[in-house]
Amino acid sequence: MSDELLDSLKNLVGKNGYLEAGDVGERYYTDPRGTGDVQPAFVLRPSTAGELSDIMKLCHAAAQPVVAQGGMTGLVGGGKPLGDEIPISFERMNRIEELDTKTNTMTVQCGTPLQTIQDHADQHDLLFPLDLGSRGSCTIGGNLSTNAGGNRVIRYGMARDLVLGVEAVLSDGTIVSSMNKFVKNNAGYDLKQLFIGSEGTLGLITRATLRLHRKPRSQIVGFCAAPGFDAVVDFMHHMQSAMGGNLSAFEVMWTSVYHAIIDAVPTVKAPLSRDYPFYILVEVMGGRPEHDQHVFETTLNEALETGLIVDAIISKSQSDVDDFWRVRDSMAEAMSKQHSPVGFDISLSIGDMEVFAAEIDKRLAASCNGVRHFIGGHLGDGNLHLVVAAGESDPPPREQIESLVYGLTGELKGSISAEHGIGMMKRSHLHQSRNPAELALMRTLKNSLDPKCLLNPGRIFEMPGTNATDSTHSSELL
Ligand SMILES: Cc1cc2nc3c(=O)[nH]c(=O)nc-3n(C[C@H](O)[C@H](O)[C@H](O)COP(=O)(O)OP(=O)(O)OC[C@H]3O[C@@H](n4cnc5c(N)ncnc54)[C@H](O)[C@@H]3O)c2cc1C
């Protein structure tokens, strides 16, 4: 970066608007897996969309690349600065601007932490249902840019489904404001969708209008065991039929995951014995607590009688709910305690999941000496988290494991990224989930919105003529 640009940027944002040299802490260049590399010399911290727009005008004129940073909880190396990129941290754009109880919407700045949004909705007897383990640190800007998922997608959808309006700044500084509060808007292209899930490569999200839901009055959780994968799927359909829209989570753990959690995480109480092939956490949220509890218990009893499940325990208190969820939420911790774990976050058609599990077992056994694998995930969304860990011997090269897993995912026409995005970490495998016409259209979009390739260069895919090369690997142990 030239001294001239540096001075102009400093003058523009004032002394609270930037950090330099020793003041740039680790949080501006490390991610949850500690894969920080080089400390950037300079970080920008804009406080308004207008200021960001002026920053981008200067960067555009000087062809200066930038990288957007929310809470830096992303798992694919997207926010980590590379080369001479200037990090733009949204930590000062963290205000809730409005909660509108007529439209059930909340308007927020992009750097607002997810948990702040959840708590604010809760205080008004409303619910913002997006929920991730990183809720205390991740920001809504990061959630929208990655189209985050989480545990309640089966009922409320992904981040994309929970937003009505977005404001974004383009690479030349243009502010595009599509901040409507209504659900239906077919007046031309739905422009906000360009910025949701595009990982900061097409525009920088500055504000959003979020869609809130009425807060449910009941939350009931069952922890169940099933005798086989077909029974798991039939059980999910049984619950969907009986509970309708009240079904809010259906989380599945293969037996190896359950054992790993019980063995590795001392704070977890085992709700059921270790004898079963599959464990399921099923949750409903409704409006009539006693009625919901009765229907839930009856439905689970029917499943027991027909053999869809072989054991079950139902929550009777909030502390039971918390205990059952702690089992599922401890998957990441249990996996991180394995030997050299390599994590994957993939999507498959439910009909292919059993084939995938059997085939990956066979392929890993054939070519990766002694490795173990663990599978769990959000079954209703077709999303599996797979972790491959070394056994007694040295771990096989990560690339070998990745090529087996992504190869099989591609053969089954699945997605190599269900919810975490592509970032730097998965871009060499993107072609295994996207065909050449799709990839070409993605490049066309990037080229029209950001022809100088200044916004998060090299994330998702490389553009010809750019050199954002980084072989960072992180792992997705969730
Ligand atoms: C314990 C844990 C649990 C997790 N669970 C889940 C889960 O269940 N589901 C899930 O989907 N993810 C999960 N994640 C991953 C992560 O929390 C999400 O990807 C989250 O949405 C990232 O938000 P962030 O603010 O931390 O974004 P960052 O990590 O700061 O950024 C992520 C990407 O978005 C870009 N970006 C950030 N802000 C903006 C902006 N305002 N405009 C444009 N681009 C921007 C960045 O450049 C980067 O490419 C988990 C992570 C952890 C550590």
The ligand as an SDF file (V2000), in Angstrom:
LIG
                    3D

 53 58  0  0  0  0  0  0  0  0999 V2000
  -17.9680  -23.2670   17.8440 C   0  0  0  0  0  0  0  0  0  0  0  0
  -18.4230  -22.9180   16.4520 C   0  0  0  0  0  0  0  0  0  0  0  0
  -19.6530  -23.3890   16.0060 C   0  0  0  0  0  0  0  0  0  0  0  0
  -20.0880  -23.0860   14.7070 C   0  0  0  0  0  0  0  0  0  0  0  0
  -21.2970  -23.5790   14.2940 N   0  0  0  0  0  0  0  0  0  0  0  0
  -21.7260  -23.2850   13.0590 C   0  0  0  0  0  0  0  0  0  0  0  0
  -22.9860  -23.8010   12.5980 C   0  0  0  0  0  0  0  0  0  0  0  0
  -23.6700  -24.5530   13.2770 O   0  0  0  0  0  0  0  0  0  0  0  0
  -23.3950  -23.4290   11.3650 N   0  0  0  0  0  0  0  0  0  0  0  0
  -22.6570  -22.5880   10.5730 C   0  0  0  0  0  0  0  0  0  0  0  0
  -23.1110  -22.2540    9.4820 O   0  0  0  0  0  0  0  0  0  0  0  0
  -21.4520  -22.1340   10.9740 N   0  0  0  0  0  0  0  0  0  0  0  0
  -20.9690  -22.4500   12.1820 C   0  0  0  0  0  0  0  0  0  0  0  0
  -19.7570  -21.9800   12.5930 N   0  0  0  0  0  0  0  0  0  0  0  0
  -18.9330  -21.1690   11.6770 C   0  0  0  0  0  0  0  0  0  0  0  0
  -19.0630  -19.6310   11.8640 C   0  0  0  0  0  0  0  0  0  0  0  0
  -19.4420  -19.2910   13.1750 O   0  0  0  0  0  0  0  0  0  0  0  0
  -20.0550  -19.0710   10.8500 C   0  0  0  0  0  0  0  0  0  0  0  0
  -19.5380  -19.2330    9.5530 O   0  0  0  0  0  0  0  0  0  0  0  0
  -20.4060  -17.5840   11.0850 C   0  0  0  0  0  0  0  0  0  0  0  0
  -21.5000  -17.2570   10.2460 O   0  0  0  0  0  0  0  0  0  0  0  0
  -19.2540  -16.6280   10.8050 C   0  0  0  0  0  0  0  0  0  0  0  0
  -19.5680  -15.3480   11.3310 O   0  0  0  0  0  0  0  0  0  0  0  0
  -18.4030  -14.3110   11.7080 P   0  0  0  0  0  0  0  0  0  0  0  0
  -19.0210  -13.0060   12.0830 O   0  0  0  0  0  0  0  0  0  0  0  0
  -17.4960  -14.8980   12.7100 O   0  0  0  0  0  0  0  0  0  0  0  0
  -17.6870  -14.1520   10.3040 O   0  0  0  0  0  0  0  0  0  0  0  0
  -16.1060  -14.1590    9.8910 P   0  0  0  0  0  0  0  0  0  0  0  0
  -15.5090  -15.4060   10.3890 O   0  0  0  0  0  0  0  0  0  0  0  0
  -15.5200  -12.8960   10.4550 O   0  0  0  0  0  0  0  0  0  0  0  0
  -16.2230  -14.0970    8.3730 O   0  0  0  0  0  0  0  0  0  0  0  0
  -16.7270  -15.1760    7.6290 C   0  0  0  0  0  0  0  0  0  0  0  0
  -16.7330  -14.7840    6.1370 C   0  0  0  0  0  0  0  0  0  0  0  0
  -17.6680  -13.7210    5.9200 O   0  0  0  0  0  0  0  0  0  0  0  0
  -16.9910  -12.5460    5.4230 C   0  0  0  0  0  0  0  0  0  0  0  0
  -17.6470  -11.4010    6.0990 N   0  0  0  0  0  0  0  0  0  0  0  0
  -17.7170  -11.1530    7.4300 C   0  0  0  0  0  0  0  0  0  0  0  0
  -18.4690  -10.0560    7.6510 N   0  0  0  0  0  0  0  0  0  0  0  0
  -18.8520   -9.5950    6.4380 C   0  0  0  0  0  0  0  0  0  0  0  0
  -19.6600   -8.4930    6.0060 C   0  0  0  0  0  0  0  0  0  0  0  0
  -20.2280   -7.6470    6.8640 N   0  0  0  0  0  0  0  0  0  0  0  0
  -19.8510   -8.3400    4.6740 N   0  0  0  0  0  0  0  0  0  0  0  0
  -19.2960   -9.1920    3.7770 C   0  0  0  0  0  0  0  0  0  0  0  0
  -18.5400  -10.2520    4.1270 N   0  0  0  0  0  0  0  0  0  0  0  0
  -18.3280  -10.4530    5.4480 C   0  0  0  0  0  0  0  0  0  0  0  0
  -15.5300  -12.7430    5.7970 C   0  0  0  0  0  0  0  0  0  0  0  0
  -14.6750  -12.0610    4.9250 O   0  0  0  0  0  0  0  0  0  0  0  0
  -15.3810  -14.2560    5.6640 C   0  0  0  0  0  0  0  0  0  0  0  0
  -15.2070  -14.6090    4.3190 O   0  0  0  0  0  0  0  0  0  0  0  0
  -19.2770  -22.2900   13.8620 C   0  0  0  0  0  0  0  0  0  0  0  0
  -18.0350  -21.8250   14.3190 C   0  0  0  0  0  0  0  0  0  0  0  0
  -17.6070  -22.1260   15.5980 C   0  0  0  0  0  0  0  0  0  0  0  0
  -16.2790  -21.5950   16.0520 C   0  0  0  0  0  0  0  0  0  0  0  0
  1  2  1  0
  2  3  1  0
  2 52  2  0
  3  4  2  0
  4  5  1  0
  4 50  1  0
  5  6  2  0
  6  7  1  0
  6 13  1  0
  7  8  2  0
  7  9  1  0
  9 10  1  0
 10 11  2  0
 10 12  1  0
 12 13  2  0
 13 14  1  0
 14 15  1  0
 14 50  1  0
 15 16  1  0
 16 17  1  0
 16 18  1  0
 18 19  1  0
 18 20  1  0
 20 21  1  0
 20 22  1  0
 22 23  1  0
 23 24  1  0
 24 25  2  0
 24 26  1  0
 24 27  1  0
 27 28  1  0
 28 29  2  0
 28 30  1  0
 28 31  1  0
 31 32  1  0
 32 33  1  0
 33 34  1  0
 33 48  1  0
 34 35  1  0
 35 36  1  0
 35 46  1  0
 36 37  1  0
 36 45  1  0
 37 38  2  0
 38 39  1  0
 39 40  1  0
 39 45  2  0
 40 41  1  0
 40 42  2  0
 42 43  1  0
 43 44  2  0
 44 45  1  0
 46 47  1  0
 46 48  1  0
 48 49  1  0
 50 51  2  0
 51 52  1  0
 52 53  1  0
M  END
$$$$
